[in-house]
Amino acid sequence: MALARVWRLLFVGVFVLAFGISSVHAMGDLGIVVETLKDPEKEMYCPVCGRPISSGVVHTDAPAIIRERLKTALTDRNIGYSDGMKPDQPYIHVLVYRFQERKGGNFAVDKPASVAFHMHLMKNRMVGKIFAYAEEQKALTQNLLTVGKFFRRGARWVTAEELAGEGINAGLDDLIEPKETTESAE
């Protein structure tokens, strides 16, 4: 319990330094905004951060799935949230630009799942930190370097929702979890 408080205080402290926030916000005030590209056929750059994107098909339920996975991941980290954003409120903005479900079953597919999105840690519509995620599951025979990932996924083909969950957790680790530093012993 005390460790969770320390994480929250560290996050707020980093956010204050990064954005120059004059007042500290409770973690329950972390907003969530999830959206898709307006015109995926024409957009080649993220309209929020300007990074290049490779858009694709976005399932109609993708924003709702991503939102629920994000809420679950924040709850698992003991971080409160609210839907949307309020003035002077830090929030996580997720732009989904590819969310294709696999075609096939757990052990054989015609087409694997593919998910791509940007997570932006923002305040007052200003981008603080960015996390980009793009993943299409590959067969183990296509890349033996992914053997660890293959077994972590249960040695099976995963769904787009499961890929999204992996990406959201990695994004939160990058955006709000402080990095551990290692000091060399002399």
N, CA, C and O of each residue as an XYZ file, in Angstrom:
744
protein
N       0.825     -1.184      0.000
C       0.000      0.000      0.000
C       0.874      1.255      0.000
O       0.622      2.198     -0.750
N       1.898      1.255      0.844
C       2.787      2.407      0.908
C       3.545      2.581     -0.397
O       3.826      3.706     -0.809
N       3.880      1.468     -1.053
C       4.588      1.532     -2.332
C       3.720      2.207     -3.395
O       4.225      2.975     -4.214
N       2.417      1.923     -3.381
C       1.507      2.556     -4.342
C       1.477      4.068     -4.139
O       1.440      4.823     -5.111
N       1.493      4.513     -2.885
C       1.513      5.951     -2.608
C       2.802      6.584     -3.115
O       2.792      7.690     -3.656
N       3.906      5.874     -2.936
C       5.193      6.389     -3.408
C       5.158      6.542     -4.921
O       5.615      7.557     -5.447
N       4.617      5.542     -5.639
C       4.521      5.620     -7.101
C       3.695      6.829     -7.515
O       4.068      7.570     -8.425
N       2.551      7.020     -6.823
C       1.687      8.162     -7.149
C       2.416      9.474     -6.937
O       2.352     10.367     -7.783
N       3.107      9.598     -5.815
C       3.838     10.836     -5.527
C       4.943     11.075     -6.546
O       5.158     12.205     -6.985
N       5.649     10.002     -6.923
C       6.692     10.144     -7.944
C       6.101     10.590     -9.273
O       6.660     11.455     -9.947
N       4.959      9.996     -9.654
C       4.324     10.363    -10.912
C       3.927     11.832    -10.897
O       4.211     12.568    -11.842
N       3.273     12.255     -9.827
C       2.843     13.651     -9.721
C       4.058     14.571     -9.750
O       4.029     15.617    -10.400
N       5.125     14.190     -9.052
C       6.343     15.001     -9.047
C       6.949     15.140    -10.426
O       7.344     16.236    -10.822
N       7.027     14.036    -11.168
C       7.564     14.075    -12.528
C       6.667     14.930    -13.408
O       7.157     15.711    -14.224
N       5.348     14.787    -13.246
C       4.413     15.561    -14.042
C       4.557     17.054    -13.751
O       4.506     17.877    -14.665
N       4.736     17.397    -12.484
C       4.922     18.802    -12.097
C       6.177     19.352    -12.752
O       6.167     20.469    -13.271
N       7.258     18.582    -12.735
C       8.501     19.032    -13.371
C       8.353     19.142    -14.882
O       8.827     20.103    -15.487
N       7.692     18.152    -15.497
C       7.565     18.124    -16.952
C       6.652     19.225    -17.476
O       6.922     19.795    -18.534
N       5.587     19.533    -16.765
C       4.608     20.477    -17.266
C       4.591     21.800    -16.523
O       3.883     22.722    -16.926
N       5.355     21.911    -15.449
C       5.348     23.141    -14.674
C       4.012     23.390    -14.011
O       3.560     24.532    -13.927
N       3.375     22.331    -13.539
C       2.064     22.450    -12.923
C       2.207     23.165    -11.591
O       3.050     22.807    -10.769
N       1.376     24.179    -11.387
C       1.479     24.944    -10.147
C       0.729     24.277     -9.001
O       1.035     24.535     -7.836
N      -0.251     23.420     -9.307
C      -0.971     22.727     -8.244
C      -0.925     21.226     -8.509
O      -0.876     20.789     -9.659
N      -0.942     20.446     -7.438
C      -0.859     18.996     -7.562
C      -2.268     18.437     -7.690
O      -3.170     18.803     -6.936
N      -2.439     17.544     -8.658
C      -3.734     16.919     -8.879
C      -3.735     15.519     -8.301
O      -2.717     14.828     -8.336
N      -4.864     15.099     -7.772
C      -5.002     13.735     -7.291
C      -5.005     12.798     -8.494
O      -5.428     13.178     -9.586
N      -4.533     11.576     -8.287
C      -4.473     10.633     -9.399
C      -5.859     10.274     -9.905
O      -5.992      9.826    -11.044
N      -6.895     10.455     -9.098
C      -8.253     10.206     -9.549
C      -8.677     11.167    -10.647
O      -9.694     10.963    -11.310
N      -7.897     12.202    -10.828
C      -8.208     13.188    -11.851
C      -7.526     12.906    -13.185
O      -7.598     13.741    -14.087
N      -6.869     11.760    -13.342
C      -6.222     11.425    -14.608
C      -7.316     11.078    -15.612
O      -8.044     10.102    -15.435
N      -7.424     11.875    -16.654
C      -8.470     11.662    -17.649
C      -8.078     10.634    -18.691
O      -6.900     10.323    -18.868
N      -9.073     10.115    -19.374
C      -8.872      9.139    -20.448
C      -9.634      9.609    -21.676
O     -10.839      9.855    -21.610
N      -8.929      9.734    -22.799
C      -9.538     10.082    -24.071
C      -9.039      9.079    -25.105
O      -7.831      8.930    -25.292
N      -9.960      8.391    -25.776
C      -9.604      7.402    -26.799
C     -10.342      7.766    -28.078
O     -11.554      7.983    -28.068
N      -9.598      7.831    -29.180
C     -10.232      8.134    -30.458
C      -9.502      7.430    -31.593
O      -8.418      6.877    -31.408
N     -10.115      7.460    -32.769
C      -9.522      6.883    -33.973
C      -9.263      8.008    -34.968
O      -9.722      9.136    -34.786
N      -8.526      7.685    -36.015
C      -8.269      8.670    -37.068
C      -9.561      9.052    -37.757
O     -10.439      8.212    -37.955
N      -9.678     10.314    -38.122
C     -10.876     10.782    -38.834
C     -10.912     10.249    -40.259
O     -11.959      9.815    -40.739
N      -9.768     10.282    -40.935
C      -9.684      9.805    -42.314
C      -8.425      8.947    -42.469
O      -7.389      9.441    -42.912
N      -8.514      7.644    -42.099
C      -7.319      6.794    -42.105
C      -6.702      6.605    -43.490
O      -5.519      6.282    -43.594
N      -7.474      6.798    -44.543
C      -6.944      6.655    -45.896
C      -5.921      7.738    -46.237
O      -4.974      7.486    -46.982
N      -6.112      8.949    -45.691
C      -5.269     10.082    -46.056
C      -4.188     10.413    -45.039
O      -3.158     10.981    -45.401
N      -4.404     10.064    -43.763
C      -3.471     10.487    -42.723
C      -2.259      9.576    -42.646
O      -2.382      8.358    -42.525
N      -1.077     10.195    -42.720
C       0.176      9.455    -42.648
C       0.979      9.860    -41.412
O       2.024      9.278    -41.120
N       0.479     10.863    -40.692
C       1.144     11.354    -39.488
C       0.112     11.478    -38.381
O      -1.049     11.797    -38.636
N       0.534     11.228    -37.164
C      -0.345     11.375    -36.011
C      -0.737     12.845    -35.894
O       0.141     13.706    -35.845
N      -2.034     13.155    -35.849
C      -2.446     14.549    -35.747
C      -2.130     15.176    -34.384
O      -2.224     16.394    -34.230
N      -1.759     14.362    -33.401
C      -1.460     14.874    -32.067
C       0.024     15.169    -31.909
O       0.405     16.257    -31.477
N       0.877     14.178    -32.268
C       2.315     14.347    -32.027
C       3.142     14.489    -33.298
O       4.328     14.810    -33.227
N       2.534     14.254    -34.461
C       3.236     14.439    -35.718
C       4.129     13.284    -36.150
O       4.790     13.373    -37.184
N       4.159     12.206    -35.380
C       4.979     11.055    -35.760
C       4.330     10.302    -36.924
O       3.105     10.291    -37.048
N       5.148      9.673    -37.777
C       4.574      8.908    -38.884
C       3.786      7.700    -38.371
O       4.138      7.095    -37.358
N       2.722      7.365    -39.087
C       1.906      6.209    -38.739
C       1.633      5.381    -39.982
O       1.685      5.892    -41.101
N       1.347      4.126    -39.787
C       0.952      3.229    -40.860
C      -0.444      2.727    -40.516
O      -0.612      1.700    -39.860
N      -1.442      3.478    -40.976
C      -2.814      3.176    -40.585
C      -3.328      1.942    -41.306
O      -2.764      1.494    -42.305
N      -4.395      1.418    -40.781
C      -5.032      0.240    -41.350
C      -6.485      0.206    -40.926
O      -7.054      1.225    -40.534
N      -7.071     -0.954    -41.007
C      -8.457     -1.136    -40.623
C      -8.574     -0.974    -39.109
O      -7.760     -1.501    -38.351
N      -9.596     -0.238    -38.683
C      -9.871     -0.076    -37.257
C     -11.267     -0.623    -36.994
O     -12.258     -0.088    -37.492
N     -11.335     -1.680    -36.216
C     -12.605     -2.299    -35.837
C     -13.479     -1.261    -35.138
O     -12.966     -0.421    -34.399
N     -14.781     -1.309    -35.360
C     -15.683     -0.306    -34.783
C     -15.694     -0.318    -33.253
O     -15.967      0.709    -32.632
N     -15.405     -1.455    -32.645
C     -15.394     -1.548    -31.180
C     -14.036     -1.197    -30.579
O     -13.885     -1.224    -29.357
N     -13.052     -0.871    -31.402
C     -11.692     -0.626    -30.915
C     -11.620      0.444    -29.824
O     -10.991      0.194    -28.796
N     -12.225      1.618    -29.989
C     -12.119      2.623    -28.924
C     -12.670      2.128    -27.581
O     -12.069      2.387    -26.538
N     -13.792      1.427    -27.595
C     -14.383      0.920    -26.354
C     -13.486     -0.148    -25.732
O     -13.318     -0.174    -24.512
N     -12.913     -1.021    -26.541
C     -12.024     -2.068    -26.042
C     -10.775     -1.445    -25.427
O     -10.371     -1.814    -24.325
N     -10.170     -0.506    -26.136
C      -8.964      0.161    -25.639
C      -9.273      0.901    -24.333
O      -8.502      0.821    -23.378
N     -10.385      1.611    -24.291
C     -10.772      2.361    -23.089
C     -10.901      1.421    -21.883
O     -10.393      1.724    -20.804
N     -11.574      0.293    -22.064
C     -11.765     -0.650    -20.955
C     -10.438     -1.277    -20.525
O     -10.196     -1.455    -19.332
N      -9.584     -1.611    -21.484
C      -8.267     -2.165    -21.147
C      -7.422     -1.135    -20.405
O      -6.689     -1.486    -19.480
N      -7.518      0.127    -20.800
C      -6.772      1.197    -20.142
C      -7.283      1.399    -18.712
O      -6.487      1.557    -17.786
N      -8.583      1.396    -18.532
C      -9.163      1.541    -17.189
C      -8.701      0.399    -16.282
O      -8.332      0.628    -15.130
N      -8.722     -0.822    -16.800
C      -8.288     -1.985    -16.018
C      -6.818     -1.867    -15.645
O      -6.440     -2.143    -14.506
N      -5.985     -1.457    -16.601
C      -4.544     -1.322    -16.337
C      -4.270     -0.232    -15.302
O      -3.395     -0.399    -14.452
N      -4.998      0.872    -15.360
C      -4.828      1.935    -14.366
C      -5.283      1.465    -12.987
O      -4.619      1.738    -11.987
N      -6.405      0.765    -12.930
C      -6.902      0.228    -11.665
C      -5.897     -0.759    -11.069
O      -5.649     -0.743     -9.864
N      -5.323     -1.609    -11.907
C      -4.313     -2.571    -11.441
C      -3.098     -1.869    -10.840
O      -2.415     -2.431     -9.984
N      -2.829     -0.644    -11.286
C      -1.700      0.139    -10.768
C      -2.122      1.074     -9.626
O      -1.328      1.894     -9.165
N      -3.365      0.948     -9.177
C      -3.914      1.811     -8.124
C      -3.897      3.287     -8.511
O      -3.628      4.156     -7.681
N      -4.187      3.555     -9.778
C      -4.258      4.923    -10.277
C      -5.704      5.199    -10.662
O      -6.301      4.465    -11.450
N      -6.255      6.258    -10.100
C      -7.625      6.625    -10.414
C      -7.716      7.281    -11.781
O      -6.710      7.719    -12.340
N      -8.929      7.347    -12.312
C      -9.133      7.920    -13.643
C     -10.550      8.453    -13.747
O     -11.414      8.157    -12.921
N     -10.761      9.239    -14.776
C     -12.100      9.699    -15.125
C     -12.175      9.735    -16.643
O     -11.168      9.940    -17.320
N     -13.374      9.535    -17.169
C     -13.545      9.609    -18.621
C     -13.452     11.054    -19.070
O     -13.965     11.953    -18.403
N     -12.804     11.275    -20.187
C     -12.680     12.613    -20.737
C     -11.577     13.414    -20.078
O     -10.695     12.867    -19.416
N     -11.645     14.720    -20.272
C     -10.640     15.610    -19.699
C     -11.325     16.859    -19.188
O     -12.369     17.277    -19.690
N     -10.714     17.437    -18.183
C     -11.199     18.687    -17.598
C     -10.090     19.725    -17.756
O      -8.936     19.356    -17.969
N     -10.412     21.008    -17.656
C      -9.365     22.030    -17.732
C      -8.293     21.786    -16.663
O      -8.608     21.423    -15.530
N      -7.059     21.985    -17.027
C      -5.903     21.815    -16.138
C      -5.773     20.404    -15.583
O      -5.189     20.214    -14.517
N      -6.298     19.427    -16.277
C      -6.245     18.043    -15.822
C      -5.279     17.236    -16.697
O      -5.377     17.289    -17.923
N      -4.350     16.492    -16.089
C      -3.535     15.588    -16.893
C      -4.414     14.454    -17.421
O      -5.343     14.016    -16.743
N      -4.120     13.986    -18.626
C      -4.915     12.896    -19.181
C      -4.071     12.083    -20.156
O      -3.043     12.528    -20.665
N      -4.560     10.868    -20.389
C      -3.937      9.983    -21.367
C      -4.823      9.991    -22.595
O      -6.008      9.663    -22.532
N      -4.230     10.371    -23.708
C      -4.933     10.386    -24.982
C      -4.409      9.209    -25.803
O      -3.202      9.074    -26.001
N      -5.319      8.360    -26.281
C      -4.927      7.218    -27.110
C      -5.528      7.419    -28.490
O      -6.739      7.584    -28.634
N      -4.667      7.406    -29.508
C      -5.117      7.485    -30.897
C      -4.904      6.114    -31.527
O      -3.768      5.688    -31.730
N      -5.999      5.429    -31.833
C      -5.946      4.092    -32.428
C      -5.983      4.253    -33.940
O      -6.913      4.851    -34.482
N      -4.971      3.718    -34.625
C      -4.979      3.831    -36.084
C      -4.897      2.484    -36.797
O      -4.867      2.441    -38.027
N      -4.861      1.390    -36.047
C      -5.003      0.055    -36.634
C      -5.473     -0.888    -35.532
O      -4.887     -0.928    -34.451
N      -6.535     -1.649    -35.808
C      -7.067     -2.619    -34.850
C      -7.802     -3.672    -35.663
O      -9.007     -3.571    -35.893
N      -7.055     -4.684    -36.095
C      -7.604     -5.741    -36.930
C      -7.591     -7.045    -36.155
O      -6.562     -7.457    -35.620
N      -8.744     -7.685    -36.103
C      -8.859     -8.960    -35.401
C      -8.256    -10.071    -36.258
O      -8.235     -9.984    -37.485
N      -7.768    -11.108    -35.593
C      -7.202    -12.253    -36.323
C      -8.316    -12.965    -37.075
O      -9.487    -12.892    -36.704
N      -7.927    -13.646    -38.125
C      -8.847    -14.508    -38.859
C      -8.336    -15.929    -38.644
O      -7.331    -16.339    -39.224
N      -9.044    -16.663    -37.806
C      -8.635    -18.023    -37.469
C      -8.800    -18.250    -35.980
O      -9.451    -17.471    -35.284
N      -8.203    -19.327    -35.506
C      -8.358    -19.703    -34.107
C      -7.080    -19.518    -33.314
O      -6.158    -18.825    -33.743
N      -7.039    -20.151    -32.146
C      -5.890    -20.026    -31.256
C      -4.609    -20.629    -31.827
O      -3.513    -20.148    -31.538
N      -4.743    -21.676    -32.633
C      -3.549    -22.402    -33.066
C      -3.300    -22.361    -34.567
O      -2.281    -22.874    -35.029
N      -4.200    -21.765    -35.339
C      -3.984    -21.602    -36.775
C      -4.754    -20.373    -37.240
O      -5.933    -20.210    -36.925
N      -4.076    -19.512    -37.991
C      -4.741    -18.309    -38.482
C      -4.452    -18.102    -39.960
O      -3.405    -18.493    -40.476
N      -5.421    -17.472    -40.625
C      -5.207    -17.021    -41.997
C      -4.560    -15.647    -41.979
O      -3.751    -15.311    -42.844
N      -4.935    -14.850    -40.965
C      -4.375    -13.508    -40.785
C      -4.266    -13.237    -39.292
O      -5.247    -13.373    -38.561
N      -3.069    -12.851    -38.832
C      -2.907    -12.578    -37.403
C      -3.517    -11.221    -37.011
O      -3.776    -10.368    -37.861
N      -3.734    -11.051    -35.710
C      -4.223     -9.780    -35.184
C      -3.155     -8.708    -35.366
O      -1.959     -8.997    -35.375
N      -3.609     -7.466    -35.512
C      -2.698     -6.337    -35.685
C      -3.273     -5.119    -34.971
O      -4.435     -4.766    -35.174
N      -2.456     -4.476    -34.130
C      -2.905     -3.316    -33.364
C      -1.826     -2.247    -33.416
O      -0.639     -2.550    -33.298
N      -2.238     -0.992    -33.593
C      -1.294      0.125    -33.569
C      -1.999      1.351    -32.990
O      -3.123      1.685    -33.364
N      -1.297      2.008    -32.063
C      -1.832      3.230    -31.473
C      -0.709      4.046    -30.871
O       0.387      3.540    -30.628
N      -0.997      5.319    -30.633
C      -0.112      6.204    -29.884
C      -0.809      6.529    -28.572
O      -2.012      6.788    -28.540
N      -0.036      6.512    -27.487
C      -0.533      6.985    -26.194
C       0.201      8.285    -25.906
O       1.429      8.342    -25.964
N      -0.553      9.316    -25.599
C       0.026     10.625    -25.300
C      -0.344     11.002    -23.870
O      -1.519     10.984    -23.506
N       0.643     11.340    -23.068
C       0.383     11.885    -21.739
C       0.304     13.390    -21.925
O       1.279     14.016    -22.340
N      -0.855     13.981    -21.621
C      -1.101     15.370    -21.981
C      -1.699     16.170    -20.831
O      -2.211     15.627    -19.852
N      -1.609     17.480    -20.995
C      -2.282     18.426    -20.099
C      -2.544     19.695    -20.914
O      -1.657     20.187    -21.611
N      -3.750     20.213    -20.822
C      -4.139     21.413    -21.572
C      -3.819     21.285    -23.061
O      -3.355     22.233    -23.694
N      -4.071     20.118    -23.598
C      -3.850     19.804    -25.019
C      -2.382     19.883    -25.447
O      -2.081     19.933    -26.640
N      -1.479     19.893    -24.477
C      -0.041     19.883    -24.773
C       0.505     18.492    -24.487
O       0.217     17.906    -23.443
N       1.285     17.972    -25.409
C       1.848     16.630    -25.277
C       3.052     16.668    -24.345
O       3.979     17.454    -24.541
N       3.026     15.806    -23.327
C       4.154     15.690    -22.403
C       5.068     14.538    -22.792
O       6.270     14.729    -22.977
N       4.498     13.339    -22.916
C       5.260     12.149    -23.295
C       4.457     11.360    -24.314
O       3.231     11.456    -24.375
N       5.177     10.574    -25.118
C       4.535      9.808    -26.184
C       5.004      8.360    -26.112
O       6.177      8.087    -25.860
N       4.071      7.438    -26.336
C       4.399      6.025    -26.467
C       3.728      5.527    -27.735
O       2.515      5.667    -27.892
N       4.504      4.947    -28.638
C       3.967      4.403    -29.885
C       3.996      2.877    -29.818
O       4.997      2.286    -29.413
N       2.897      2.246    -30.217
C       2.796      0.785    -30.200
C       2.253      0.314    -31.531
O       1.211      0.790    -31.981
N       2.936     -0.604    -32.155
C       2.474     -1.228    -33.392
C       2.930     -2.680    -33.351
O       4.128     -2.962    -33.303
N       1.985     -3.584    -33.369
C       2.318     -5.002    -33.252
C       1.386     -5.835    -34.113
O       0.165     -5.681    -34.075
N       1.989     -6.716    -34.886
C       1.259     -7.753    -35.594
C       1.957     -9.045    -35.229
O       3.156     -9.202    -35.458
N       1.202     -9.969    -34.658
C       1.825    -11.214    -34.220
C       2.367    -11.956    -35.434
O       1.701    -12.065    -36.464
N       3.569    -12.454    -35.296
C       4.223    -13.214    -36.365
C       4.330    -14.676    -35.938
O       4.378    -14.995    -34.750
N       4.364    -15.531    -36.915
C       4.591    -16.948    -36.626
C       6.003    -17.107    -36.073
O       6.915    -16.374    -36.455
N       6.173    -18.055    -35.183
C       7.478    -18.299    -34.576
C       8.521    -18.605    -35.648
O       9.688    -18.238    -35.506
N       8.106    -19.268    -36.708
C       9.044    -19.606    -37.787
C       9.499    -18.381    -38.569
O      10.530    -18.428    -39.241
N       8.746    -17.282    -38.492
C       9.130    -16.059    -39.189
C      10.195    -15.277    -38.437
O      10.967    -14.535    -39.043
N      10.239    -15.438    -37.121
C      11.222    -14.701    -36.335
C      11.477    -15.443    -35.025
O      10.689    -15.346    -34.084
N      12.569    -16.173    -34.971
C      12.902    -16.942    -33.765
C      13.271    -16.043    -32.585
O      13.282    -16.499    -31.442
N      13.571    -14.781    -32.848
C      13.909    -13.865    -31.756
C      12.708    -13.545    -30.876
O      12.869    -12.997    -29.785
N      11.508    -13.880    -31.338
C      10.304    -13.603    -30.557
C       9.843    -14.825    -29.764
O       8.686    -14.881    -29.347
N      10.700    -15.778    -29.553
C      10.310    -17.010    -28.851
C       9.812    -16.718    -27.434
O       8.858    -17.351    -26.981
N      10.431    -15.780    -26.731
C       9.970    -15.423    -25.387
C       8.562    -14.872    -25.405
O       7.726    -15.248    -24.583
N       8.302    -13.978    -26.345
C       6.967    -13.390    -26.491
C       5.951    -14.479    -26.855
O       4.817    -14.467    -26.377
N       6.367    -15.406    -27.695
C       5.513    -16.511    -28.120
C       5.046    -17.327    -26.912
O       3.861    -17.641    -26.801
N       5.954    -17.667    -26.020
C       5.579    -18.458    -24.850
C       4.827    -17.635    -23.801
O       3.956    -18.169    -23.115
N       5.146    -16.347    -23.666
C       4.379    -15.488    -22.752
C       2.919    -15.394    -23.192
O       2.022    -15.214    -22.369
N       2.697    -15.515    -24.478
C       1.335    -15.455    -25.017
C       0.645    -16.815    -24.999
O      -0.436    -16.967    -25.569
N       1.248    -17.790    -24.361
C       0.623    -19.103    -24.233
C       0.812    -19.986    -25.443
O       0.037    -20.920    -25.649
N       1.831    -19.713    -26.256
C       2.139    -20.514    -27.452
C       0.918    -20.628    -28.375
O       0.613    -21.701    -28.894
N       0.238    -19.511    -28.563
C      -0.961    -19.491    -29.407
C      -1.086    -18.134    -30.093
O      -0.360    -17.191    -29.779
N      -2.024    -18.058    -31.033
C      -2.327    -16.805    -31.704
C      -3.258    -15.997    -30.804
O      -4.265    -16.516    -30.323
N      -2.926    -14.742    -30.578
C      -3.713    -13.899    -29.681
C      -4.716    -13.060    -30.457
O      -4.636    -12.935    -31.679
N      -5.656    -12.490    -29.724
C      -6.660    -11.608    -30.327
C      -6.138    -10.172    -30.355
O      -5.135     -9.852    -29.717
N      -6.818     -9.329    -31.088
C      -6.443     -7.913    -31.136
C      -6.599     -7.285    -29.751
O      -5.805     -6.421    -29.379
N      -7.597     -7.700    -28.989
C      -7.782     -7.167    -27.639
C      -6.600     -7.527    -26.741
O      -6.157     -6.704    -25.940
N      -6.093     -8.743    -26.870
C      -4.939     -9.148    -26.069
C      -3.690     -8.356    -26.469
O      -2.906     -7.952    -25.610
N      -3.508     -8.137    -27.774
C      -2.382     -7.309    -28.235
C      -2.520     -5.895    -27.686
O      -1.543     -5.299    -27.233
N      -3.731     -5.364    -27.729
C      -3.968     -4.012    -27.212
C      -3.630     -3.948    -25.731
O      -3.036     -2.970    -25.276
N      -3.996     -4.968    -24.976
C      -3.677     -5.012    -23.558
C      -2.174     -4.987    -23.308
O      -1.700     -4.296    -22.406
N      -1.421     -5.747    -24.113
C       0.043     -5.726    -24.004
C       0.584     -4.324    -24.260
O       1.448     -3.836    -23.533
N       0.065     -3.690    -25.300
C       0.519     -2.347    -25.657
C       0.173     -1.308    -24.608
O       0.980     -0.425    -24.317
N      -1.005     -1.404    -24.044
C      -1.430     -0.452    -23.019
C      -0.546     -0.585    -21.787
O      -0.106      0.419    -21.227
N      -0.283     -1.817    -21.362
C       0.586     -2.009    -20.194
C       1.994     -1.503    -20.458
O       2.598     -0.870    -19.591
N       2.520     -1.772    -21.637
C       3.856     -1.258    -21.982
C       3.842      0.268    -22.022
O       4.790      0.914    -21.575
N       2.763      0.840    -22.559
C       2.647      2.296    -22.634
C       2.587      2.945    -21.264
O       3.238      3.962    -21.029
N       1.812      2.364    -20.361
C       1.729      2.910    -19.007
C       3.066      2.763    -18.287
O       3.473      3.651    -17.538
N       3.749      1.640    -18.516
C       5.084      1.469    -17.925
C       6.002      2.593    -18.382
O       6.786      3.123    -17.594
N       5.903      2.950    -19.645
C       6.777      3.976    -20.217
C       6.345      5.397    -19.830
O       7.189      6.249    -19.553
N       5.044      5.649    -19.812
C       4.553      7.006    -19.588
C       4.496      7.419    -18.123
O       4.812      8.560    -17.787
N       4.095      6.497    -17.250
C       3.868      6.940    -15.875
C       4.666      6.203    -14.815
O       4.709      6.650    -13.669
N       5.288      5.110    -15.151
C       6.094      4.395    -14.163
C       7.521      4.916    -14.226
O       8.120      4.935    -15.301
N       8.079      5.342    -13.093
C       9.458      5.817    -13.119
C      10.421      4.676    -13.455
O      10.249      3.535    -13.025
N      11.420      5.022    -14.224
C      12.443      4.043    -14.613
C      13.384      3.816    -13.446
O      13.755      4.753    -12.740
N      13.768      2.555    -13.249
C      14.747      2.259    -12.213
C      16.127      2.579    -12.748
O      16.438      2.294    -13.904
N      16.933      3.160    -11.919
C      18.292      3.453    -12.338
C      19.220      2.487    -11.631
O      19.016      2.145    -10.466
N      20.218      2.062    -12.335
C      21.192      1.161    -11.735
C      22.497      1.909    -11.589
O      22.950      2.594    -12.506
N      23.083      1.766    -10.439
C      24.353      2.427    -10.187
C      25.446      1.370    -10.177
O      25.271      0.287     -9.619
N      26.537      1.682    -10.778
C      27.635      0.716    -10.806
C      28.344      0.712     -9.454
O      28.640      1.756     -8.872
N      28.596     -0.479     -8.991
C      29.299     -0.620     -7.709
C      30.788     -0.485     -7.951
O      31.349     -1.141     -8.829
N      31.404      0.346     -7.188
C      32.849      0.557     -7.370
C      33.592      0.068     -6.171
O      34.819      0.156     -6.126
